[in-house]
Amino acid sequence: MVEYMQSILEKYADLLVNYCVELQEGQKLLVRATTVAEPLVREVFRAATEVGGIVEIIFNFREQQKILLEKGRDLQLKYISPLHREAIHNFDAYIYIRAPFNLREENNLDAQKVKTRQEAFKEINKVYSERTASRSLKRNLCQFPTLANAQEAGMSLEDYEKFVFRACKLYDKNPIESWLEVRKEQQQIVDFLDRRSTFTFKRDQTNITFSTKGRTWINSDGQTNMPSGEVYTSPVEDSVNGKIHFSLPALYGGRTVEDVVLWVEEGQIVKWEATRGKEVLDAVFNIKGARTFGEAAIGTNYNITRQTNNILFDEKIGGTVHMAIGQSYLQAGGKNHSSIHWDMITEMQHGGTIWADGEKIYENGKFLFL
């Protein structure tokens, strides 16, 4: 078992270093993770060193952020690590390995302290968005399977590990070649979608239309997220009209919201309902920019077949679409600004269709032109 895990982590690290961020000799890489992900961080360090990269590592320990937000004073809450600041401004690559100890450890914290901490990162987040959009900072967000994630997904840790590794194509003989094939196939989709301008998602309670005129569809091929498998864009902000029902539960701040239905007029969400967690929506829609959509996307990773309450995976489920309220993507041409970007998902495999300029291009979870 130890040898098996070692082999998988070596393949994972090779994929992250040599495909996801394409690290070159002399380039600087920041790796950020929790201490529970040390086995993968070790292999990433090895792979990056082998190609001649310069590696810095930031480890977070259990409840570190919780302690800061409970005990910290203003000066401490506003402090940003000089290493983190330098990396976001000047490094060549950044790998953020999600590996939580406890997905609920930041619940019930002082809202004002959380806001102060968020405000402290405003400038650095702006630089991050701009540099990742231009890929002058090659970044990748990925997952190390932990017990917390396994429990959230309703799986044993062993089953969850297999789920993560399969989604990342780590059981394939050559994962890099597999992701290059994903890139090639998804580029056909992106090229097709870029030649259209008006789209409609339809399914049961969903009939929502938006324009992508002047916008770009993005091929999410595993370089910025691992795993990936989606194509996405930022719709023209005032073009979204109609009604959308999100059939999968949505999570925000550790709270679950179910059966979300949104009504949209000229790009603004004017009404909302949910069978559970409506109060979360009530609070979120008071955030500046949250009533505007920043993303429309189609999931294409058919190795991900179920929801695990981890948006890194759930939004990629093959045969789903998702839309995100809040912050747009600069690289897609989006113009909406918000402190929130919240993805909500609906399955399309049972009667869902997508229409482009009046033509049906997708049905029951599959594109019709491939």
C-alpha positions as CSV (number, residue, x, y, z in Angstrom):
1,M,0.0,0.0,0.0
2,V,2.8,2.4,0.9
3,E,4.6,1.7,-2.5
4,Y,1.3,2.2,-4.3
5,M,0.7,5.5,-2.7
6,Q,4.2,6.6,-3.3
7,S,3.9,5.8,-7.0
8,I,0.6,7.7,-7.3
9,L,2.0,10.7,-5.5
10,E,5.1,10.7,-7.8
11,K,2.8,10.8,-10.8
12,Y,0.7,13.5,-9.2
13,A,3.7,15.7,-8.6
14,D,5.1,15.1,-12.1
15,L,1.7,16.2,-13.5
16,L,1.5,19.3,-11.3
17,V,5.1,20.5,-12.0
18,N,5.6,19.5,-15.6
19,Y,2.1,19.9,-17.0
20,C,0.0,22.2,-14.7
21,V,2.5,24.9,-14.1
22,E,5.1,23.9,-16.7
23,L,8.0,24.8,-14.4
24,Q,11.3,25.6,-16.1
25,E,14.9,25.8,-14.9
26,G,15.5,28.9,-12.7
27,Q,11.8,29.7,-12.2
28,K,10.4,30.3,-8.7
29,L,7.6,28.2,-7.4
30,L,5.5,28.7,-4.2
31,V,3.8,25.6,-2.8
32,R,1.1,26.2,-0.2
33,A,-0.6,23.4,1.7
34,T,-1.4,22.2,5.2
35,T,0.9,19.9,7.0
36,V,-1.3,16.9,6.3
37,A,-0.3,17.1,2.6
38,E,3.4,16.7,3.4
39,P,3.7,13.5,1.4
40,L,2.6,15.2,-1.8
41,V,4.5,18.4,-1.1
42,R,7.6,16.3,-0.7
43,E,7.2,14.8,-4.2
44,V,6.3,18.2,-5.7
45,F,9.6,19.6,-4.2
46,R,11.5,16.6,-5.6
47,A,9.9,17.0,-9.1
48,A,10.5,20.8,-9.1
49,T,14.1,20.5,-8.0
50,E,14.8,17.9,-10.7
51,V,13.8,20.5,-13.4
52,G,15.9,23.2,-11.8
53,G,13.1,25.2,-10.1
54,I,13.5,27.3,-7.0
55,V,10.9,26.2,-4.5
56,E,9.5,27.9,-1.4
57,I,6.9,26.2,0.8
58,I,4.2,27.6,3.1
59,F,2.7,25.0,5.5
60,N,-0.4,25.8,7.5
61,F,-1.2,23.8,10.7
62,R,-4.5,22.7,12.2
63,E,-6.8,25.6,13.2
64,Q,-4.1,28.2,12.3
65,Q,-6.6,30.6,10.6
66,K,-9.2,30.0,13.3
67,I,-6.8,31.0,16.1
68,L,-5.8,34.1,14.2
69,L,-9.4,35.2,13.6
70,E,-10.4,34.4,17.3
71,K,-7.3,35.9,19.1
72,G,-5.8,38.3,16.6
73,R,-5.9,42.1,16.9
74,D,-6.2,44.5,13.9
75,L,-2.4,44.7,13.4
76,Q,-2.2,40.9,13.2
77,L,-5.3,40.5,11.0
78,K,-3.9,43.0,8.5
79,Y,-0.4,41.3,8.3
80,I,0.5,39.4,5.2
81,S,3.5,37.1,5.0
82,P,6.3,38.8,3.0
83,L,7.0,35.5,1.3
84,H,3.4,35.2,0.2
85,R,3.3,38.8,-1.0
86,E,6.6,38.4,-2.9
87,A,5.4,35.2,-4.6
88,I,2.1,36.6,-5.8
89,H,3.9,39.7,-7.2
90,N,7.0,38.2,-8.6
91,F,7.2,34.4,-8.6
92,D,6.6,32.4,-11.8
93,A,4.4,29.6,-10.4
94,Y,2.1,28.8,-7.5
95,I,0.6,25.5,-6.5
96,Y,-2.1,25.5,-3.8
97,I,-2.8,22.1,-2.5
98,R,-6.1,21.9,-0.6
99,A,-5.8,19.5,2.3
100,P,-8.2,20.5,5.1
101,F,-8.1,19.1,8.6
102,N,-11.7,20.2,9.3
103,L,-14.1,21.8,6.9
104,R,-16.0,23.5,9.7
105,E,-13.2,24.9,11.8
106,E,-13.9,28.4,10.6
107,N,-17.6,28.4,11.3
108,N,-19.1,30.9,13.7
109,L,-16.2,33.4,13.6
110,D,-16.4,37.1,14.3
111,A,-17.8,38.6,11.0
112,Q,-15.9,41.9,11.5
113,K,-12.6,40.1,12.0
114,V,-13.2,38.0,8.9
115,K,-14.0,41.2,6.9
116,T,-10.8,42.9,8.2
117,R,-8.8,39.9,7.1
118,Q,-10.4,39.9,3.7
119,E,-9.8,43.6,3.3
120,A,-6.1,43.1,4.0
121,F,-5.8,40.8,1.0
122,K,-7.7,43.0,-1.4
123,E,-4.6,44.4,-3.2
124,I,-2.8,41.1,-3.3
125,N,-5.9,39.4,-4.6
126,K,-6.2,41.9,-7.4
127,V,-2.6,41.2,-8.4
128,Y,-3.3,37.5,-8.2
129,S,-6.3,37.8,-10.5
130,E,-4.4,39.9,-13.1
131,R,-1.3,37.7,-13.1
132,T,-3.1,34.4,-13.3
133,A,-5.4,35.8,-16.0
134,S,-2.3,36.6,-18.1
135,R,-0.5,33.5,-16.9
136,S,2.5,35.5,-15.9
137,L,1.8,33.6,-12.6
138,K,1.2,30.0,-13.6
139,R,-1.0,28.7,-10.8
140,N,-2.7,25.4,-10.0
141,L,-5.3,24.6,-7.4
142,C,-5.4,20.9,-6.6
143,Q,-6.5,18.4,-3.8
144,F,-4.8,16.1,-1.4
145,P,-7.4,13.6,-0.1
146,T,-8.0,14.0,3.6
147,L,-10.4,12.4,6.1
148,A,-12.3,15.7,6.3
149,N,-13.1,15.7,2.6
150,A,-13.9,11.9,2.6
151,Q,-16.4,12.4,5.4
152,E,-18.0,15.4,3.6
153,A,-18.3,13.2,0.5
154,G,-19.8,10.3,2.5
155,M,-16.9,8.0,1.6
156,S,-14.2,6.1,3.3
157,L,-10.7,7.7,3.0
158,E,-9.5,4.9,0.7
159,D,-12.5,5.3,-1.6
160,Y,-12.1,9.1,-1.6
161,E,-8.4,8.7,-2.5
162,K,-9.4,6.6,-5.5
163,F,-12.0,9.1,-6.5
164,V,-9.5,12.0,-6.4
165,F,-6.8,10.1,-8.3
166,R,-9.3,8.8,-10.9
167,A,-10.6,12.3,-11.5
168,C,-7.0,13.5,-12.0
169,K,-6.3,10.6,-14.4
170,L,-3.5,9.4,-12.2
171,Y,-4.4,5.7,-13.0
172,D,-3.7,6.3,-16.7
173,K,-0.3,5.2,-18.0
174,N,0.7,8.7,-18.8
175,P,-1.5,11.3,-17.1
176,I,0.1,14.2,-19.0
177,E,-0.8,12.7,-22.4
178,S,-4.3,12.1,-21.1
179,W,-4.7,15.7,-20.2
180,L,-3.3,16.8,-23.5
181,E,-6.1,14.8,-25.1
182,V,-8.6,16.6,-22.9
183,R,-7.2,19.9,-24.1
184,K,-7.5,18.8,-27.7
185,E,-11.1,17.7,-27.4
186,Q,-12.2,20.7,-25.3
187,Q,-10.6,23.0,-27.8
188,Q,-13.1,21.7,-30.4
189,I,-15.9,22.7,-28.0
190,V,-14.5,26.1,-27.3
191,D,-13.9,26.9,-30.9
192,F,-17.5,26.0,-31.7
193,L,-18.9,28.0,-28.8
194,D,-16.8,31.1,-29.7
195,R,-18.6,31.2,-33.1
196,R,-21.9,31.6,-31.3
197,S,-23.2,34.5,-29.3
198,T,-26.5,33.7,-27.6
199,F,-27.0,30.7,-25.3
200,T,-29.9,29.1,-23.5
201,F,-29.8,26.5,-20.8
202,K,-33.1,24.5,-20.5
203,R,-34.2,21.8,-18.1
204,D,-37.5,21.4,-16.1
205,Q,-37.6,24.7,-14.1
206,T,-34.6,26.2,-16.0
207,N,-34.9,28.5,-19.0
208,I,-32.1,31.0,-18.9
209,T,-30.5,33.0,-21.8
210,F,-27.3,35.0,-21.9
211,S,-25.0,36.6,-24.5
212,T,-21.3,36.0,-24.9
213,K,-20.8,38.6,-27.6
214,G,-17.2,40.0,-27.2
215,R,-16.5,37.4,-24.6
216,T,-14.2,34.3,-24.8
217,W,-14.9,30.7,-23.8
218,I,-12.0,29.2,-21.8
219,N,-10.7,25.6,-22.2
220,S,-10.1,24.5,-18.6
221,D,-7.7,21.6,-19.4
222,G,-6.2,20.9,-16.0
223,Q,-3.5,23.6,-15.9
224,T,-5.2,26.0,-13.5
225,N,-7.3,23.4,-11.7
226,M,-6.4,19.7,-11.2
227,P,-8.7,18.0,-11.8
228,S,-10.5,20.0,-14.5
229,G,-12.7,19.2,-17.3
230,E,-15.0,22.2,-18.1
231,V,-15.4,25.0,-20.5
232,Y,-16.5,28.4,-19.2
233,T,-17.0,32.1,-19.9
234,S,-18.3,35.2,-18.3
235,P,-21.6,36.2,-19.8
236,V,-22.3,39.8,-20.8
237,E,-23.4,41.2,-17.5
238,D,-26.8,42.8,-18.5
239,S,-27.7,40.1,-21.0
240,V,-28.8,37.3,-18.6
241,N,-32.6,36.8,-18.5
242,G,-34.9,34.0,-17.3
243,K,-35.1,31.5,-14.5
244,I,-32.6,28.8,-13.3
245,H,-33.0,26.0,-10.9
246,F,-29.9,24.5,-9.4
247,S,-30.6,20.8,-8.7
248,L,-27.5,20.0,-6.7
249,P,-27.0,21.4,-3.2
250,A,-24.8,24.5,-3.0
251,L,-22.4,25.2,-0.1
252,Y,-21.4,28.6,1.2
253,G,-19.3,29.2,4.3
254,G,-19.9,25.6,5.5
255,R,-23.7,26.0,5.1
256,T,-25.9,24.0,2.7
257,V,-28.5,25.6,0.4
258,E,-30.8,23.3,-1.5
259,D,-33.1,23.7,-4.6
260,V,-32.0,27.2,-5.3
261,V,-34.2,29.0,-7.9
262,L,-33.1,32.4,-9.3
263,W,-35.1,34.8,-11.4
264,V,-33.0,37.2,-13.5
265,E,-34.0,40.3,-15.4
266,E,-31.5,42.2,-17.6
267,G,-28.6,40.7,-15.7
268,Q,-29.8,41.3,-12.2
269,I,-31.1,38.6,-9.9
270,V,-34.5,40.0,-8.7
271,K,-35.9,37.1,-6.8
272,W,-34.7,33.9,-5.2
273,E,-36.0,30.8,-3.4
274,A,-34.6,27.7,-1.7
275,T,-36.1,24.8,0.1
276,R,-33.3,25.0,2.6
277,G,-30.9,27.8,3.5
278,K,-32.7,30.7,2.0
279,E,-31.3,32.9,4.7
280,V,-27.9,32.3,3.3
281,L,-29.0,33.7,-0.1
282,D,-30.6,36.6,1.7
283,A,-27.3,37.5,3.2
284,V,-25.2,36.8,0.1
285,F,-27.3,39.0,-2.2
286,N,-26.5,42.0,0.0
287,I,-22.8,41.7,-1.1
288,K,-21.8,44.1,-3.8
289,G,-21.9,42.5,-7.2
290,A,-23.4,39.3,-6.0
291,R,-26.7,39.7,-8.0
292,T,-24.8,39.6,-11.3
293,F,-23.5,36.4,-12.9
294,G,-19.7,36.2,-13.3
295,E,-19.6,32.7,-15.0
296,A,-21.5,30.3,-17.1
297,A,-19.9,26.9,-17.6
298,I,-20.3,23.3,-18.8
299,G,-18.8,20.3,-16.9
300,T,-17.0,17.7,-19.1
301,N,-15.2,15.4,-16.7
302,Y,-17.1,12.1,-16.9
303,N,-14.7,10.5,-14.4
304,I,-16.5,12.6,-11.8
305,T,-19.9,11.0,-11.5
306,R,-21.2,12.2,-8.1
307,Q,-21.3,15.3,-5.9
308,T,-18.8,15.3,-3.0
309,N,-19.5,18.8,-1.7
310,N,-16.1,20.0,-3.0
311,I,-16.6,22.6,-5.7
312,L,-13.1,21.8,-7.3
313,F,-14.7,18.5,-8.3
314,D,-18.4,19.1,-8.4
315,E,-18.4,21.9,-11.0
316,K,-16.5,19.6,-13.3
317,I,-19.1,16.7,-13.2
318,G,-19.7,15.5,-16.7
319,G,-23.2,16.2,-17.9
320,T,-23.8,19.3,-15.7
321,V,-23.8,23.1,-16.1
322,H,-23.1,25.7,-13.5
323,M,-23.3,29.4,-13.1
324,A,-21.5,31.6,-10.6
325,I,-22.8,34.7,-9.0
326,G,-20.3,37.5,-8.4
327,Q,-16.7,38.0,-9.7
328,S,-16.2,37.6,-13.4
329,Y,-13.1,36.2,-15.2
330,L,-10.8,38.8,-16.7
331,Q,-9.4,36.3,-19.2
332,A,-13.0,35.7,-20.5
333,G,-13.7,39.4,-20.8
334,G,-15.9,39.7,-17.7
335,K,-16.4,43.1,-16.1
336,N,-18.3,42.3,-12.9
337,H,-16.4,42.8,-9.6
338,S,-17.3,41.3,-6.3
339,S,-15.7,39.8,-3.2
340,I,-17.7,36.6,-3.9
341,H,-17.7,34.0,-6.7
342,W,-20.2,31.2,-5.8
343,D,-20.7,28.4,-8.2
344,M,-24.1,26.6,-8.3
345,I,-24.7,23.4,-10.3
346,T,-27.6,21.7,-12.1
347,E,-27.5,18.3,-13.8
348,M,-28.4,18.0,-17.5
349,Q,-28.3,14.3,-18.1
350,H,-32.1,13.9,-17.8
351,G,-33.7,16.1,-20.3
352,G,-31.3,19.1,-20.2
353,T,-30.5,21.0,-23.4
354,I,-28.3,23.8,-24.5
355,W,-29.2,26.1,-27.4
356,A,-26.8,28.3,-29.3
357,D,-28.2,31.0,-31.6
358,G,-31.4,29.0,-31.8
359,E,-29.7,25.7,-32.6
360,K,-29.8,22.7,-30.1
361,I,-26.1,21.8,-29.5
362,Y,-26.3,19.7,-26.3
363,E,-28.8,17.2,-25.0
364,N,-28.9,14.8,-21.9
365,G,-25.4,15.7,-20.8
366,K,-23.6,15.4,-24.2
367,F,-22.6,17.8,-27.0
368,L,-24.3,16.9,-30.3
369,F,-21.5,18.1,-32.6
370,L,-18.7,16.0,-31.3
